[in-house]
Amino acid sequence: MGKGKWIAGGVVALFVIGAAGSCGGSDDSKADKPKPVRPTATASASVQSPSVPSPNAHQRAELLVALKSIDAGLVANEDRAVRRSTNVCSDIKGGKDSHTVKANAKYRFEGGNVPHLSDAQTERIVSAVKDTFCSVHESTDTKAQKAQKVRTKADAPKPSPTWSSEADIFKRWAKANGSPADKAAVAHVTRVHGAFGGNGMVDVYTDWTGGMFGGHNPDGKLVVSAYQTWMPGTGSGLVTVYDADGEILANGNF
């Protein structure tokens, strides 16, 4: 009887040892598995996004005018329009292909106040971003240096009126988009006040003289018409054109 007990005890002991051994083998197999490797800070920092410029005040004004000429709804929220344009510039500076840049621009600007954008309109949006502040050819500093050289040429220019940035933008628009009559009339504009961020009251000054009855009333009406095309509104705004002495030449709603 005692011998049988020893045999049974030995079998139990061997079973326990075998079980423990199999458990230990399982732990060893887990330890042999490779651990996932996290990306190092150095590897992450090696990819850097390109520098994306932000439009200055003058470039912002030009950008908004260009976008408004495509569809007034694009600038219903001016700050949002600038942010979206900066994102378009990010795609351009990031080296994305033309198709992707246009597709992303359409996705960003379409909807809300602009339920649909054609491919031609989208292409104009991308061109507006490139032409105003996101040039892929020259840096802003280079352009500024060239402009400074033009202004400081040895041949002194004839005295000319001081142009506000709004008048300068208006005249450039007329030169690029106006009829021959518009171009001739807007060329006499010397100052514009209230075109951007105003209360709907816009004053346009010219170098004509004589007031409404001095022979330039038709010219003043041409300037009003050109402004209405440049800055189409809801009809509640008023643009007034003055001569060099501050006399009214013409006015109209936009």
C-alpha positions in Angstrom: 0.0 0.0 0.0 2.8 2.4 0.8 4.5 1.7 -2.5 1.3 2.6 -4.4 1.1 5.9 -2.7 4.7 6.8 -3.7 4.0 5.9 -7.3 0.8 8.0 -7.4 2.6 10.9 -5.8 5.4 10.7 -8.4 2.9 10.8 -11.3 1.3 13.9 -9.8 4.6 15.6 -9.3 5.7 14.9 -12.9 2.4 16.3 -14.2 2.9 19.6 -12.3 6.5 19.9 -13.4 5.5 19.3 -17.0 2.7 21.9 -16.9 5.1 24.5 -15.4 7.6 23.7 -18.1 5.0 24.3 -20.9 4.0 27.6 -19.3 7.6 28.7 -19.2 8.1 27.9 -22.9 5.1 30.1 -23.8 6.7 33.1 -22.0 10.0 32.5 -23.8 8.2 32.6 -27.2 6.6 36.0 -26.4 9.9 37.4 -25.3 11.4 36.4 -28.7 8.9 38.6 -30.6 10.4 41.9 -31.8 8.9 45.0 -30.3 7.5 47.8 -32.5 9.9 50.6 -33.2 8.6 54.2 -32.7 9.8 56.9 -35.1 12.5 59.0 -33.6 12.2 62.8 -33.2 15.0 63.2 -35.7 13.2 61.2 -38.4 10.0 63.2 -37.9 11.8 66.5 -38.1 13.5 65.6 -41.3 10.3 66.4 -43.3 9.6 70.1 -43.2 6.7 71.9 -44.9 7.6 74.7 -47.2 7.2 78.3 -46.1 3.8 79.7 -47.1 3.6 83.5 -47.4 0.6 85.5 -46.1 -0.7 88.5 -48.1 0.1 92.0 -46.8 -2.6 94.7 -46.7 -2.1 95.7 -50.3 -1.9 92.1 -51.6 -5.0 91.3 -49.5 -6.9 94.1 -51.2 -5.9 93.0 -54.6 -6.7 89.3 -53.8 -10.2 90.2 -52.6 -10.9 92.3 -55.7 -9.8 89.5 -57.9 -11.9 86.9 -56.1 -14.9 89.2 -56.1 -14.6 89.6 -59.9 -15.0 85.8 -60.2 -18.0 85.6 -57.9 -19.0 88.1 -55.2 -19.9 85.2 -52.9 -16.3 84.2 -52.6 -15.6 87.3 -50.5 -18.8 87.2 -48.4 -16.4 86.5 -45.5 -13.2 88.2 -46.3 -11.1 86.7 -43.6 -12.2 83.2 -44.6 -11.5 83.9 -48.3 -7.9 84.9 -47.3 -7.5 81.8 -45.2 -8.7 79.6 -48.1 -6.4 81.4 -50.5 -3.4 80.8 -48.1 -4.3 77.1 -48.2 -4.2 77.2 -52.0 -0.8 78.8 -51.8 0.3 76.0 -49.4 -0.5 73.5 -52.1 1.3 75.5 -54.7 4.4 75.9 -52.5 4.2 72.2 -51.5 4.8 71.2 -55.1 1.5 69.6 -55.8 0.6 69.2 -59.4 -1.8 71.6 -61.2 -4.7 69.2 -61.2 -4.5 68.6 -57.5 -4.1 72.4 -56.7 -7.3 73.2 -58.7 -9.3 70.3 -57.3 -8.4 71.3 -53.7 -9.2 75.0 -54.5 -12.6 74.0 -55.8 -13.3 71.9 -52.8 -12.3 74.8 -50.4 -14.2 77.6 -52.1 -17.3 75.8 -53.3 -20.5 75.7 -51.2 -22.5 78.2 -49.1 -22.5 81.5 -50.9 -21.0 79.8 -54.0 -22.9 76.6 -54.6 -21.0 75.8 -57.8 -17.7 76.7 -59.3 -16.8 75.9 -62.9 -13.4 74.7 -63.9 -12.7 78.1 -65.5 -13.6 79.9 -62.3 -11.4 77.6 -60.2 -8.5 78.2 -62.5 -9.0 82.0 -62.1 -9.0 81.5 -58.3 -5.6 79.8 -58.5 -4.3 82.5 -60.8 -5.5 85.2 -58.4 -3.6 83.6 -55.5 -0.4 83.3 -57.7 -0.7 86.8 -59.1 -1.3 88.6 -55.8 0.9 87.0 -53.1 2.0 83.4 -54.0 4.4 83.7 -56.9 6.3 80.6 -57.7 8.9 82.5 -59.6 10.1 85.4 -57.5 10.0 86.2 -53.8 8.2 89.1 -52.4 11.5 90.7 -51.5 12.7 90.4 -55.1 9.6 92.1 -56.4 9.9 94.9 -53.9 13.5 95.5 -54.9 12.5 95.7 -58.6 9.7 98.1 -57.9 12.1 100.2 -55.9 14.5 100.4 -58.8 11.7 101.5 -61.1 10.7 104.3 -58.7 14.3 105.5 -58.3 15.3 105.7 -62.0 17.6 108.5 -62.9 15.1 110.1 -65.2 12.9 111.9 -62.8 9.2 111.4 -63.5 6.9 114.4 -64.1 4.9 115.5 -61.1 1.8 113.3 -60.6 -1.0 113.1 -58.0 -0.5 110.8 -55.1 -2.5 107.7 -55.7 -4.1 105.7 -53.0 -3.7 102.0 -53.2 -7.5 101.7 -54.0 -7.1 104.1 -57.0 -4.1 102.1 -58.2 -6.0 98.9 -58.1 -9.0 100.4 -59.8 -6.9 101.7 -62.6 -5.1 98.4 -63.1 -8.4 96.6 -63.2 -9.7 99.1 -65.9 -6.5 98.7 -67.9 -6.9 94.9 -67.9 -10.6 94.5 -68.2 -12.3 97.8 -69.2 -13.5 99.0 -72.5 -11.5 101.6 -74.4 -13.8 104.3 -73.0 -13.5 102.9 -69.4 -9.7 102.9 -69.7 -9.6 106.5 -70.9 -12.0 107.7 -68.2 -10.5 105.8 -65.3 -7.0 107.0 -66.3 -8.0 110.4 -64.8 -8.8 108.9 -61.4 -6.4 110.2 -58.7 -7.8 108.9 -55.5 -10.5 106.4 -54.3 -11.8 106.3 -50.7 -14.1 103.6 -49.3 -13.8 100.8 -51.8 -12.6 98.3 -49.2 -14.1 98.0 -45.8 -16.2 101.1 -46.2 -19.8 101.8 -45.3 -21.1 101.7 -48.9 -20.2 105.3 -49.6 -17.4 105.6 -52.1 -15.7 108.8 -53.2 -13.7 108.8 -56.5 -11.5 111.9 -57.3 -10.3 112.8 -60.7 -8.0 115.4 -62.3 -10.8 117.0 -64.3 -12.1 120.5 -63.5 -15.3 122.4 -64.1 -17.8 120.4 -62.0 -21.0 118.8 -63.4 -21.6 121.6 -66.0 -18.0 122.0 -67.1 -18.1 119.4 -69.8 -16.9 116.3 -67.9 -20.2 115.0 -66.6 -20.3 112.2 -69.3 -16.7 111.3 -68.3 -17.8 111.1 -64.7 -20.6 108.8 -65.6 -18.2 106.5 -67.4 -16.1 106.3 -64.2 -19.3 105.5 -62.2 -20.2 102.8 -64.7 -16.6 101.3 -64.6 -16.8 101.3 -60.8 -20.1 99.5 -60.8 -18.6 96.8 -63.0 -15.4 96.6 -60.9 -17.3 96.4 -57.6 -20.8 95.1 -58.2 -22.9 95.4 -55.1 -26.5 95.0 -53.9 -27.6 98.4 -55.2 -27.5 100.1 -51.8 -24.0 101.6 -52.1 -23.3 105.0 -53.6 -20.3 106.0 -55.6 -19.7 109.7 -56.2 -17.1 111.1 -58.7 -15.5 114.5 -58.0 -13.3 116.8 -60.1 -10.0 118.1 -58.9 -11.7 120.9 -56.9 -14.1 118.6 -55.1 -17.1 119.4 -57.3 -19.4 116.6 -58.1 -19.3 115.2 -61.6 -21.6 112.2 -61.4 -22.8 109.5 -59.0 -24.7 106.3 -59.0 -25.6 103.2 -57.0 -23.8 99.9 -57.0 
